[in-house]
């Protein structure tokens, strides 16, 4: 479909290429006319050449949100924050992504910060109401209800280990390079694996040995653990009848990644598969 004359003018100015930031008005006009995929393509191709990419990065995140790709949008704003971009607009986009993805704990912490900083901001108030509604909805669901597909940007819970694996890779992959990841059924069955099998086997062996030691001592069971080498960091996380083994590049953000992994696994693996409430964990209960 041909572009209207006013957009063609912006497109010509963008394609001349004299201004490395000339893509911004063109993308904004495309977005205003709901040409989200075209705007996303232009923004992605132009952003690497932008000498001050904060504004373009924020536009990219908003375009991803328009397309319902909240995990990708969250990754973009977190990279902006990692480069020191802590503007209100960046954190508002992050908050909306957290709400859409049902990351309620993270959303509430960020909302409290924004409500203290900008209590009269209309978008802060609006998102606060959405968090309250989400909290009440999740309380009614009790953590076990499967949300309908396409409902207000909330994805249904995965039903296969492969879907759980893909969800973990999408979430953690926005923070660090993942060497391998596996979701292993502890009661027998086919695991889902991405990357080298020996990494997943190492995680499984750690769990088996620690649980054996716990049994010998008649105390608790392993819920999570971390192993570090010069070349990798291995996180082992148990949720009910499933073991998650995640191998990543060494990073100073290990605590943040562990927190994200715990929240992701809680969301992706239904509560009914979790361990009994009276179990005695040796680590934090995911």
N, C-alpha and C positions, 0 to 999 in steps of 0.2 A: 504494500500500500504506500502511495506517494506521501511524502511529508508535507504538511501545510507550509506556506511561504515563510512564516516567521521562524519556524523550526529549521527550514532549509538555510536561512541566513545564519543561524547559530551553528549549524552543522558546517557551513563553509568556513566560518571563523575558526571552528575547532580543527578542521582538517588542514588549514593553512599551517598550523603548528608553530606560529611565532610565539604564542603564549602557552607555556607548559601547563597552565591552569585553565586554559580555554575550554576544557571539557566540562567544567563545573556548570556554567549556565546552560550548556546543551543538555547535560544529564538531568538537571533540575526541570527543564521544560519537558523533557521526555517523561520524567516521573509525574509531573503535573497532569500530563495527558494519559497517564496510566500505561505507558509503553515501558513496563518495568524490565523486561528481558533485554530490550535494546539498550536501555540506560545502564543496566548492569554490565553488559558486554563492553560498552564504551568506557565506563568507570574503571573496570578491572584492567583494561588495556592501557589506560592513561595514567593510572595511579603511580606506577613505578617511576615515571618521569616527573612527578610533581615534587618540587623542592621543599614544599611544606605540606605533607600529605594528611595532616590531621583533619582538615575539612573534607577532603575527598574520602578519607577512611570512614568518617561519620556518615557521609552520603551513601557509601557502599553498604554499610551496616543497615541503613534504613531501607535501601532497595532490597536487600536480602530479607528483611522483615516483611516487606510488602509481598514477597513471594512465599512467605510462610517458612523460610529457612532460618529458624531462630537459633539453632545450634551454630550455624556458620556466622550469623550476625553477632552472636555472643563472642565468638572467637575473635572477630574483627575489633570489637570495642575493648576486649581484654588486652589485645596487642597494643591498641592505642594507649590504654592505661599503663601498660608496661613501659611505654616510651615517655611517661610523665604527663600524658594528656588526661587530666582529671577534671575537665570542664563539666559544668552541670549537664550540658546536652549529651555528653558521652555517657555519663552515669545514668541519665534518664533512659537512654536507649538500652543500656545494660539491664536496668531494673525491669523494663518491659519484657526483655528477652527472658529474664529469670521467672517472671510471672507467667509468661506464655508456656514455658517449659515446666512449670510447677516446681521450681526449685525454691520452695517456700522459705526454708531457713535462711538461705542467702538473700532472698528478696527482702525479708523482714529486716535483716541487719542493714542492708543498703538503704531501705526506705527510712529507717530511723535516722540515719546520717543526713539524708536529703531533707527530711521533715524538719530537722533542727536547723539546717543551713538555709532552706528556702521554704518555710511553712506556707507562704501565700502563693507559691507557684501552682498554677492550675493543674499542670500535668502531674506534679507530685501528689496533689490531693486526689486526682483521678486514679492514679496507680495505687494510692493507699486504699481507696474503696475497693479496687479490684483484688488487692491482697486480702482484705477482710472477707470478701465474697468467696475467694478461693479457699481461705482457711475454713470457713463454714461448710463449703462443699466437700472438702477433703475430710472434715470431721464426720459428715454424714456418710461418706463413702467408706470410712473406716480403713482406708488404705488398700481395700481389696476389690473395689469396683473398677471394671474395665471401661474407660471412657469411650464414647462412640467416636469413630474416625471422623476427622474433619471438624470436630466440635471446638470452636473458638481457639484454634491453633494448638489444642492439647492432643498429643499423639496417644493412640491406644498402647497399652502395655505390650511388649513383645511376647510372642508365644513360642519362639524357638531360641536355642542357644546361639544360633547364627545371628539372629536379630539383636540379642543381648550383646554379643561381641561387637557388632557394627555400631550399636549405640555407645558403647564404651570407647571405641576408637574415635568416634566423632567428637565426643566430649573431651577426652584427654588429649587427643591429637591436636587440639587447638592451643594447648599449653606447652607441649614438648614432643619431640620425635619418639614415636613408639617403635621399639625394636621387635617386640612380639606381644601377643596377647592371646590368652586361651580361657575359655569357660568350660570347666571340667565337671561332669556329674560325679558326685562322690559315691552315689549308690549304683554306679554302672551305667553305661550308655555311651553314645558317641559324643566326643567333645567338639567344640568349635574352636578353630585355631587360625591365627594370622601370624606369620613369621616363623621363626625357628622352633621346632618341636622341643629341642633340648631345654629351652628357656622355660617352657610350660612344665616339662618334666621336673626341672629343678624346683619350681614352685610347689609342685605336687609332693616331691620328696621332702621338702621342708615341712609341709603340713603333716605328712605321715609320721615323720620322726618326732616332731614336737608333740603331736597327739599321743604317740606311743609313750613318750616321756611323761606326759600329763596322766596317762592311764596308770603307768607304773607308780606315780606319786599319789594317785587317787585324788587329783585336783584339777578341775577345769578342763578346758579344751581350747584349741587355737582358733581365734577369730580373724586375726590379721598379723602380718609380720613384714619386715623389710630386711633385705640383704643388699649390701653395697660392695661393688668392686670398682677398680679404676675406670672400667669401660661401660659399666651399666649399673642400674639400680633396679632391684626386683621387688615388687610389692605382691604379697599374697593376701587375698581377702576371701573370707568364707561367708556366704549368705545362704543359710539353710542347707540345702542339699547340693549346692553348687560352689565350686572353688574358682576364683578368678586369679589368674597369674599374669601379671603385667610387667614387662621388661622395658625400661626406658633409658634414654641417654642420661648420663649424670647431670644433675641440675641442682641449683640452690633453692628451687621452688618445690622441694619434695613435700613439704607440709601442705602447701596449697593443692598439689596434685593429689595427694592422699585424700584431702577433704573433698575434692571434686569427684574422685573415684567412689568414695563412700556414698555421697549423695546420688551419684548416677546409678550405682548398684542397688541402692534402696528403691529408686524409682523403677528400674528395669526388671527387678526380680520380685514378684509379688510376695506380700507379707506371709501368706499361708505356707510358703516354703521355708520360712525362717526357723531358726532353732527355738526350742521352748523358752519361755520367759524365765524359768528357774535355772537355765544353764549358767555355769560359772565360767565366763570368758577369761582368757589370759591377757587379752588386749581389749581395745575399745570395741563395743558391740556395734557392727555396721547395721 
